[in-house]
Amino acid sequence: MRIACSLGSLLSIDEVLQCSEIISKTDTDAIWVPETWGMENFSMLGAVSAKTTTQKIGSSIINIYSRSPSTIAMGAVTTDTLSNGRLIIGLGTSSMPIVESFHGYKFEKPIQRMKEYVDIIRLVTSGESANYDGKIFKLKNFTLLIKPKRKKIPIYLAAINEKMVNLAWDIGDGVIFYLRPVNEMKQTIAKMQSKKKIDVTCQLITCVSEDSEEAVKRAKKTVAFYISVGNIYREFLAKNGFQNETSNIFEEFQKSGFKSNHELVTDSMLQSLTISGTSEECKVQLTNFIDAGIEQPILQFNPIGETMNSFKLFKKTFLDD
């Protein structure tokens, strides 16, 4: 079983690096670092690569609106060289609020844009001269000044709705799922993998504590946050078994913010979307997601209390032999 970890937005830069150094001494397959509106991704991936030797280093995710495809390709080749060929490029569309409010771009044509990004990134990272005539992007004679470490860097696509899922299987080396009900995910994976095999990963909100209720509360707060601010997750979950829950959580958020709307996250919702509880409870829950067809669970570390003490329990639960 290939276990991976996601070290992200709830941690400081120093904490990400400390956790990475600890992970480097385990058999963990990969370390994924997200990019939201805090840490810049390629900088962090380069720093994490310096703290590790064998783990793959993944971006989860770089959005396809805040950088040009050529800039992403340059960052990818640089980071792949620094990490001695360990990079996985994770691409996604992010969301309209982030793209339009934080970056100032129009959130439009996500499928076509993703296709062209993958095409161009593959051309540029191959080291060959890139000429491209797309509907959105046109490149002429762009060649990197540095030699790539390898001819092909794997590209995984973050996918929620059906069109992006289909595109991930059409052009991606892997797919990254997130906040997807386990039963729906099992059906989708079986259907798509019967057509073509790619690497299936899923980032899982993971909260472990010696106090089960404390872990559950932390997980509920994380789920409530994404449902409140992420329209795409809210709509997808509403269509896949959680219409009442998402409506209630969002309505409460509109009334009082994040004060108490996590209390409306139901136990069935939590069990379908997250891993939370004591170490033993979390280990059992992890098997449910693996049985759904996830080949690489990406465990999103959500600290409870003091970060490094919480990470020690997380490591003991999932990463120790």
N, C-alpha and C positions, 0 to 999 in steps of 0.2 A: 504494500500500500504506500503510495506517494503522498505524504503529508506536507503541506505548505503552510506558511504563516503570512498574514497580512499585518504590517506594522504601520499604523497610520495616524489619522488626524487627531486622535485623542492623546497622542504622545508628543513630547518635545523632540527636537532634533537629537539631543544627547541621549534621550531614552531609546529612540529608534536604533541608534548606533550601539548602545549598550546591549539591547536585546539581540541585535544582529550578531554581535560577538559571541554571546551565549549560544545562539542557534548554530553558529559555525562549528561548535564542538559536538553537534548532534548529527543524526542521519536525515534531518529535514531536507526535503527535495528542493524547495524554493522559498525565497523571501520576496513577497510582493509589497510594493510601496504605492499607496494611492496618491492622487493629486486632486485636491479640491480647491481651496482658496488659502492654503498655507504654504507648506513646503513645495518647492519646485522639484519636479520629478527626476529629471536627469541628474541634477546635482546630488540628490539623495541616493539615487541608484549607484552613482560613482562612489559616494562615501561608504555605502553599504558593501559594495564589492571589495573595498579595501579592508573591511573587517571580516571577510569570509574568504574561503578558498574553493569550496566544492559546490555550494548551493547556487542554483540558478537565481537570477535577479530579474524580477518582473515588474512592469509598470501596470498598475491597475486602478485607474486607467489614465492614459493621456488622451485628452479630448481632441477631436479633429477640427475644432474651430479656432483654438487659441494659438496654433502654430501652423505654418505652411507645411505641406508634406515633405518638402526638401529639408526644412529645419528639423523636423522629427527624424528624418533619415540621418542627418549629420549627428544629432544627439545620440541616435541609436548606435551608429558605427563607433563613435567616441566611447560610449559606455561599454559596448561589447569588447572593444580593445582593452579598456581599463580592467574589465572583469575576466579577461582571457577567454572570451567566447561563451559567456554564461547568460547573456541577456535574452529575455522574452519581451517582445513589444506587445503590450496590451493597449488596444485602441477602443475608444467608445465615443458616443455622441455627447456625453454629459447630459445636460438638461437646458431647457430654454432660459430659466432664470439665471443660471451661471453664464451661459454663452452670451446672452443679450445684455444682462444687467452688469456682469462683472468684466466681460471682455469686449462688449460693444459690437458684436457681430450679429447678423441675422441668422436665426436658427432655421435653416431651410435646406431642402434636398438632402436629408441625412443619408439615405441609401446610396444615391449616386455619388455623394461626397465621399462616403466610406470606401466605395469601390475604387474611386480614383486615388484616394490616399494609399490604399494597399498597393495598387499598381505602381504608383510613383515611388513609394518607399522601397518596394522590392527592386525596382530598376536602379535607384540610387545606391542602395546598400550592396548591390552586386559588384559595384566598382566600375561598371561599364558606363559609357556615355549615355545620358538619359535624354531621349527625345520623346515627347508625349503630347498627344493632341486629344484632349478630353472635352467633355461638355462644360466643365468648370475650370480645369487647369490646363495650361499649355506650357510645356517646357522645351527649351532648345539647347542642346549641347551642354548639359550640366554634368560635369564629372567631378567627383571628389578629389581634393588634393592629397588625401591620405588613403592608404590602402586598407580596405576592410580586413578584419581578422578572419572572416569566413564569407563565403559567397552568399549564404542565405541565413538571415536571422528569423526565427519563428515569429509569426504574427498571430495573436489571439484577438478575437473580437468580443467585446462585451455586448450581450444581446438580451433584449427583453421581449419585444413584440415579434410576431411571426416573420415579417419581412427581413428583419435583422438576423433572426435565427437562421433563416434560409441562406442569407448571404454568408453567415459565418461558416456554414457547412460547404458553401460553394467555393469560397476563396480563402478561408482561414486555415491556419494550422491547428487552431484550437478555439474553444469558446469559453467565455467567462460568464457564468450566471450569478445572479444576486437577488435576494428577496423573492425567491420563486418557490411556491408551495411544493413540498416534496413529491406528492402524488402526481401533480401536473408535470413536474420535471421528469419523473420516471417515464411517463408516457411520451414526452417530447424526445427524450434521449433515445429511447428504444426506436421510435419512428425515424429519427434522423440518422442514427448510427446504422440502421439497416440499409440506408442508401449509400452512405460513405462514412468511413471511420476518421474522426479527428479526435484530438485530445479534449476531454470534457472536464472543465474545472468549475467550481462554484465557491464563491466567497461566502462564508457562513459567519454570521454574527455569533461570537463565542464568548460566553461569560461563565467563568468557573470560580467558585468560592467554597470555603468550608461551610458557609451558611447558604443553604439552597435558596431561601427566600431573597437573600441579598443579590444573588446571581440572577434570579428571575426578574427582579425589579430593574436591574441594570440592563438586561436584554429587552425588557418591555420599553424602557426609555429610548433605546436605540431604534427599535422598530417604530415607535410612535414618532420619532424625529423624521425618519425617512418618509413615512406616510403623510406627515404634516407638510413637509417642504417639497417632496418629490411627486409632482403630479403624475409622472409616468408610472411610478411604483403604485401609487394609489389607484389609478385606473386599472392597471394590470391585476392587482390583487382583488379589486372589486369584481372583475370579470371571472375570477378563478376561485370563487368560494367564500370571499370575505367582504361582500358588499356592505352588509350592515356594520361590520366592525370598522371598515375604513371610513364610512360615512360618519359614524359616531366619533371616531378619533379626530377626524378633521374638523368637525363641527365644534368639538370641545377646544381644539387648538385655536379656532377663530374667536372663541369666547374668552379664553383665559391663557392662551399660549401653552407652554409646556409644563405648566404647574401640576396638572393632574391627568392629562389626557392619556398618559401611559397606563393608567388604571383600566382603561377600556380595551387594552390589548388582551384578548382572551387566551386561555391556556391552549386551546386547539390551534390558534394562530401561532403561538410561540413554538409549539411542538412541530409545526409544519415548516417553520422558517428559520429557526435558530437552534443553537446548542447552549443550554444554560442549566446550572445546578451545581451539585457537588462533583468531584472528580469521577466517581463511579457513575453517577447519572449522566454526565457528559459523554463518557466513553460509550455507553449504551446508545445514546442519541446519535453519535457519530456514525454508528453502523447503519442506521436507517438511511442516511444520505449516501453512504457508499453503496448500499443495496439498490438505491435508485439509479445507479449507473455513473455516479461521479467518480472519475478516475483520479482526480487530484483535489481533495477537499482543501480549500484555502481558509484556514482558521483565522478569522479576524479577531485579534486580541483586543478585548475591551477591559481595561484595568478596573479593578474594584479596590478602593482604598489606595494605599501607597503603591506606585506603579511597579517597582522592581520586586517587591514582595509578592504582588499579584502575579507577576510574570513567572516567578519561581514555581508557583502552584500550577500555572498554565503549562509550563515546560514539563513539570513532573507528571501531569495528567496526560499530555499528548506526545511529547517529544522524547522522553526517556525510554530506554529499552525495557 
